[in-house]
């Protein structure tokens, strides 16, 4: 039986910009995408620690090492610059998945890669 399990988590990411004019998505630096095992176009759940908003969108790559995490499109009405968020992706498997869990600081640098 296939189960849906957490496979990737960026915890306490800081939103550095919110661009309502863009068509949609969340921009994540490619270095963080690689560390969290996220792909271009992958569906993610974004939850705001700041205001409790929850939304689904897809990932687009941003400049590696920039620390820039940007909410684009209509989602920018719910999650704004300065919000702290958790970004999660799921996988389907018949076996347990060991998720990539990254705790980020205010500059979106990884400070711990064993967060539950």
Helices and strands as residue ranges (DSSP letters): E 3-14, E 17-19, E 25-29, H 30-36, E 43-48, E 54-62, E 70-72, G 73-77, E 84-93, E 100-104, E 110-112
